Amino acid sequence: MTNRTVFFVSDGTGITSETFGTAILAQFDVKLRYVRLPFVDSIDKAIRAVRDINEAALTDGNRPIVFTTLVNAEVLGVITDGCQGLLLDMFGTFIFPLEAELQLKSSHHVGRFSDVSKSKEYQERIEAINFSLAHDDGQSNLDLEQSDVILVGVSRSGKTPTSLYLAMQYGLKAANYPLIPEDFERRQLPPALKPHQRKLFGLTIQPKRLSEIRNERRPNSKYASLENCLIEVSEAEAMMRRAGIRWMSTTTKSIEEIATTILQEIKPERLGY
């Protein structure tokens, strides 16, 4: 297997370059080593980055792949002139053609999170995260009318990580509520959820996979037994069908896929798309 190092070089957090770069590289069946170089916002830091890239080239015997989202022309120039790697300048690839097409100059703003304290969107995202934490696993019924989406499903079906992803990535106030044996006995949704039915979205999971996940937490318990998981999943899906709740299986889905499906179905008013 070929040894090759991939660098993500940014004057900010590097989230943009890493997300884009890993998505592209996932198309190739090759073993790669990833190195993040965030906050490269000065000539000195750029020189150190070039040194790291060139050392990797010598060690691997292959030139590294370098994804950059550097805005400062001088800093980018140091990387461009000095590094012995395949340089993929993502801003140069996309921003310059857009400037020409829109006949506008981009802000060339360094870092997505600069002046974050003045960002309304950032503050809303923090509020959404706090809301989702406060309304995790049915901890609170207060202010559910403020929620953008309420996830329901049996324990360990993926509600909590999906709620937090929706809050952190999209600034959505995502509550989640577990469906438990008492709900199945009543054959009704928890009373606190009924006024918000249009915001409900259900998550389910294959019983065998659910049993595996629960056994990691509570081995050899009734809670984790396959028999109990079969019953809970069957009852939860029947309840969601009766209530007309949209739902999906999380068994083979990533958090990103689950969240995207929810956004397509719920279409929260907070988002403009």
Secondary structure, DSSP 8 states (H G I E B T S, - for coil): ----EEEEEESS--HHHHHHHHHHHTTS----EEEEE----SHHHHHHHHHHHHHHHHHHSS--EEEEE---HHHHHHHHHH--SEEEEHHHHHHHHHHHHHT------S-TTTTGGG-HHHHHHHHHHHHHHHTGGG---TTGGG-SEEEEESTTSSHHHHHHHHHHHH---EEEEE--HHHHHHTS--GGGGGGGGGEEEEE--HHHHHHHHHHHSTT-TTT-HHHHHHHHHHHHHHHHHHT-EEEE-TT--HHHHHHHHHHHH--TTS--
